[in-house]
């Protein structure tokens, strides 16, 4: 393969807080406290292979069609009629089925690495396209609420996936996310199954008021408005039943100074937003204690909302 | 009544564009091209009387309980145990059942006038409270999407009515509203009756993406984003059937340069947003011509989105 392209590349992707409570399927925030790292090697045969799997999860599908990190690459090889292929080594930093977009992060990191392993290199839109294809292996459909913020970093609104219309939302510099990940699993598929097919107009009005106000609060750096708005009245009432102790955890977070919070993505992780890192630390402790009362150990992570998106790094 | 209070006061209220397409029951914009004007006289008896009714509409209920301009005053007299009362003279500039909040405007103007006719004067929250009571006579329930922007001016989000939480949304200075009012009527009650009780999740996701993006577009003064976002996929598909020629009118508006638009409130008026006054004028002509093809005469009005709210004036 004397074509001048690198023989391999490595990239990492942050996790993400899908939905951010009030923006079901449209809002997401990168969460750089946890990361998946993927190394993609070029191989001579025009196929895609799953290589090593290390980190917090090692039991992942080894068929390239069924693995989120390789499905996008398979499509890429086919679409571009490539004469070479890829071997993919996955290091999982994000726990499985935790609601922080672990499936999406592997897909994003793989495509971000592969971006420079083809000629011409993948455009950012192509990276997104193939990462969405990868993520769909896990969720069963195209959803941008994790992939898009993982690629862009920060808080991101996906107005439309097709055609793609992504709107970065400016947030206060000090705004922090706390994530409490209880030691249990909820799959995205089952979390979607508990939702009704339709929602009453009263709840829609309340939710849209909160969503619009949250966006305004972010642009205006108005923490009180953000706090009043960060209430998911549409989805949380259904999904919170799947999370033991949810109400007490959220109450503990608010009591410890959180602006508000909700379920991260499909759960079971619960996030809270805080005005700064010091408050976030206190809030994390309170959330951990609240989960402990229902006998759930919880990992606690914190990171600024305005954090970096997926990026290539030197292999190590 | 030697109590030092004025013997009368006059106020006017602009119309408003309820919902602004994508913000059903939460978003509204003052529309100062049309106005209701109300003069409130103090009278010795602690009662409320409907005085003269002039302007575009003269057939309004004469029972104080059934008239939007007097219902709030009746409540005020009762709540404060006033020893005096009010006679209310209404000059309608806003056509009846036009979808520009005519019922609400009379209620708002009446309470804005009465604000200084009691001791202590009404707080702004009290003015809003009683205006909402007045508007409810017409719509059958408490709705803030007209009353709130009429009082505040400009584009306003009502995150919550109880407790009241109002968020002014900054818009570009040059943003203009064009309103086409076809010569027909749709009552708010019947426009609500065509709506389903529940909406499918796919439409909700699309609508919330548009709403959040519209708010972001306003704060960022991004006309292209505003244009992409100003699409009501939730309510318009039902209510537009009540407006002959609706699709053609909206297509004509966009073709003439409008950013987008939808139904104003419950209809039948149709609004469009434009980048400046000159475009608004052209768009208005195009909308008028499109209504003419279905044999509807339409009044065309234009005003800046960032226009004044209700205010007291010298009587004339």
Contacts between the chains, C-beta under 8 A, distances in Angstrom:
chain1	res1	chain2	res2	distance
A	23	B	208	6.6
A	23	B	212	6.5
A	24	B	201	7.8
A	24	B	204	7.4
A	24	B	205	6.4
A	24	B	208	7.1
A	25	B	205	4.5
A	26	B	205	6.1
A	26	B	208	5.5
A	26	B	209	4.2
A	26	B	212	6.4
A	27	B	212	7.0
A	157	B	209	6.9
A	157	B	212	5.1
A	157	B	213	6.0
A	157	B	216	6.5
A	158	B	209	6.7
A	159	B	209	4.3
A	159	B	210	6.5
A	159	B	212	7.3
A	159	B	213	4.1
A	159	B	228	6.8
A	159	B	229	6.4
A	160	B	206	7.7
A	160	B	209	6.3
A	160	B	228	7.8
A	165	B	213	7.2
A	165	B	228	6.1
A	167	B	212	7.6
A	167	B	213	5.3
A	167	B	216	5.1
A	167	B	217	7.9
A	167	B	225	6.6
A	169	B	216	6.2
A	195	B	201	6.9
A	196	B	201	7.9
A	197	B	200	6.2
A	197	B	201	6.5
A	198	B	198	3.9
A	198	B	199	6.0
A	198	B	200	5.1
A	198	B	201	6.9
A	199	B	198	6.0
A	199	B	199	6.3
A	199	B	201	6.7
A	199	B	204	6.2
A	200	B	197	6.2
A	200	B	198	5.1
A	201	B	24	7.8
A	201	B	195	6.9
A	201	B	196	7.9
A	201	B	197	6.5
A	201	B	198	6.9
A	201	B	199	6.7
A	204	B	24	7.4
A	204	B	199	6.2
A	204	B	204	6.0
A	204	B	234	7.6
A	205	B	24	6.4
A	205	B	25	4.4
A	205	B	26	6.1
A	206	B	160	7.7
A	207	B	208	7.3
A	208	B	23	6.6
A	208	B	24	7.1
A	208	B	26	5.5
A	208	B	207	7.3
A	208	B	208	6.0
A	208	B	211	5.6
A	209	B	26	4.2
A	209	B	157	6.9
A	209	B	158	6.7
A	209	B	159	4.3
A	209	B	160	6.3
A	210	B	159	6.5
A	211	B	208	5.6
A	211	B	211	6.6
A	211	B	212	5.5
A	212	B	23	6.5
A	212	B	26	6.4
A	212	B	27	7.0
A	212	B	157	5.1
A	212	B	159	7.3
A	212	B	167	7.6
A	212	B	211	5.5
A	212	B	212	6.5
A	212	B	215	5.1
A	213	B	157	6.1
A	213	B	159	4.1
A	213	B	165	7.2
A	213	B	167	5.3
A	215	B	212	5.0
A	215	B	215	4.5
A	215	B	216	5.8
A	215	B	219	7.9
A	216	B	157	6.5
A	216	B	167	5.1
A	216	B	169	6.2
A	216	B	215	5.8
A	216	B	219	7.2
A	217	B	167	7.9
A	219	B	215	7.9
A	219	B	216	7.2
A	219	B	219	4.2
A	219	B	220	7.8
A	220	B	219	7.8
A	225	B	167	6.6
A	228	B	159	6.9
A	228	B	160	7.8
A	228	B	165	6.1
A	229	B	159	6.4
A	234	B	204	7.6
